[in-house]
Amino acid sequence: MAQTAPSPAVPSATELRAKLNISEDFRSAFDHGPKPISSQLYIVMHDTETDTDATGVVNSWAASGNLVAAHFVVNKDGSIIQCVPLDRIAHHAGFGDTGHNEHFGTTDESRDDKAGTQPIGSWASDYGMNSYSIGIEMVHISTHGEEYPEAQLVAVDQLIAYIDAYFAAEGQTTPSKIIDHKAWRSGNSDTSPEFATYLKNLQTTRTHDGYTR
């Protein structure tokens, strides 16, 4: 009787994280409350809108006093800084269009301390995305029309694979949906037009190039 070859082992979250060139820079000002597994619904992609590297970006967030940060910042060379644990809320998405809480299935609730929030107008009054998502910033300026380096795109692929595995191990049955920041708040620049195809591929295959691995 012919034997069936065993299925390849699915890498664990620990194994996938080990493949990343990632360092941690957790700061209490960036942490805005708990995010249980049932509330992890989205991964939100951003551009930093500066050529400053990830370390400079994180330091500028801290210096601003606005208490804003993303969970991860991905450098052009693929190195990554993690600023907030995956099971905690970061204020990366800010306010979204009024009505977007209902559209995206998020709510403004007490888990989020709302510290540092400053309303920006009645047209954008919803804040729920922050407590239902992971934020990933890529070092990139949307107005420069520059491509995203391959090393950065590959790192994003690997980071998303790690995030997926982490939450799957915690009991998540459906991977987080991937959106960009301007889907949450219209008029935002990030992500840039150069990322549009990559975003569509990430949404369908979880890879920037559209290949399932």
N, C-alpha and C positions, 0 to 999 in steps of 0.2 A: 504494500500500500504506500502510495506517495505521501510524503510528509509535507505539511504546510510550513513554509518558513515563518518563524515567529515575527510578529509585528515589531518594528523598531520601538524602543522605549521612548516614551514622551519625556523630554527634559523637565526636571522640576524647576520651580521658581528659583531655588538656590543655585542650581546649575546655570540657569539662564542669566541670573544676576552676575555670576562669576565671569561670564563672557563680556560683560560691559566694563568699560573704563570709567568707573563711577566713584565719586567721592561724596561724602555727606557734609553738609553745612547747615545743620538744624538750628534754628533760632526761635526762641519762644514767641517773638513778635509776629512770626509768620504762621503760627498755629492758632486756628480759630474754633476748635471744637472737634468732637468725635464724628467719624463717618463709618457707621456700621456697614457690613457687606450688603445689606438690603438697599442701601442708599447709594451704592456705587453704580451709576448708570452710564456715564459718559467719560470720554477722554477728549479734552479740548486742546487743539493745536494753536500755537501763537507764534508770531515773530517778535523778537525783542525790540526791533526798530532801532538797533544800534550795532555798531561793529565791535563794541566792547566785548571782551570775552566773558564767559560765564561767571568767573570770579568777580569781575567788575560789575556785572549786572546784579549779582546778589548783594554786593556791597552797596550799590546805588539804591536798591530796594530798602536795605536796612537804614541807610542815611536819610532817606526821604521822610521817614516817620509815618508813612501812610499805611503801614502794616500789610502791604500788598506783596505777594510772591506767588510763584508757581511751584508745583511739586518738583519739577525737573527743569534744568536748563542744559541744552545740548549745544556744545561748541561745534564750529565748522570742522574740526579735526575728529569729531566723534566722541570726544570726552564729555562727561556728564557730571553735573553737580545736582544732588538731591537736597532740597531745602525743607521739605515737609514729609513726614511719614505717610504711607499710602492710606492708612486708616484715619487720617486727620484732615480737617478742612483747611484749604488755602484760599485766600481771596485773589484768585487769578482771573476770573471771568467778569468780576464786577457786576454792575447793573446790566440787565438785558431789556429788550423791548417789552413794554407793557403788554401782557397777554402771553408772553413766552413761558412763564411758569406753567400755565395750562397746556400750552403747545408741547412742551418738552417733558411734562409729567413731573415737574419739580415744584417744591413749595418753599416759602420762607418760613422757617420754623426755629425753635429755640435751641437746636443743637449748635447753630452758628451764633457766635457772640456778637457779630456785626461790628466789632471794634474797628474804628478807623473809617467806616463807610461815610461817604458824602454823596447825597442825592444829586443826580445830574439833570433831572427834569421829569415832568409827568409822563413823557413819551417812553421813558426807560425806568420803570419803577420796580421791576422784578429782580430779585437777588438769589433765587433758589439754586441756580446752576452751581454755584460755588460749593454747596454742601452735598452735591450729587456727582462730583466729577474729580478727575485728575487733570491738572494743567501741565502741559509740556511746552516750554518756550524753546525756539530755535534761534540761535544767533543769526540774524538776517535783517536787512532793511528792505521793506517792500517797495519803496520808491526807486531803488537803484536798478531794478530789472536784472539782477544777477541770479544765476542759477544757485541752487543749493548743492554744496559739495557732496559727492557720493559717500564719503566717509560719514557725513552728518546724517544722510538719508538712511544708510545702513544701520547707524546707531539708533535712529528712531524706530526702525523695524524691530531691532533687538529689544529695545526698551518696551515697546508695546507687547512683544511676546512675553517678556518678563511680567509686565503688569497683568496680562491675561492669566498667566500661570499662577501668579500670586493670589488673585481673587478666585480663580477656579478651585485652588486648594482650600480656600476659606468657605467654599460652598456656592459660589456664583455659577449659575447654570447657563447664562447667556452672556457672551463677552460684551464689554462696554461699547456703546456706539461711539464712533469717532466723528467729531465735527471740528470746524475751525471757529475762531472767536467771533468772526463776523456773522456766523449763523445765529449766535446768541444775541449780539447787539449789532443791528444793521448800521452801516456807515463806518464800521471798524475797518482798518486797513489790513489787519492780520487775519489769516495768512495772505501772502501775496499771490498775484495771478500765476507766478511761476510754480506755485505749489498745487495748483488746481488739479492737474492730472494725478499727482502723487496722492493727494487727498482722496480722490475717487478710488484709486487703487487700494489705499489703506482701508477704505470703507468696505471694499468687496473681498480683498484677499489678505488684509493685515500686513501687506508689504507695499513699499513705494513703487515697485516696478511691475506689480500685478502678477507676479509669479508665486504660486503657493508652494511653500517649502515644507 
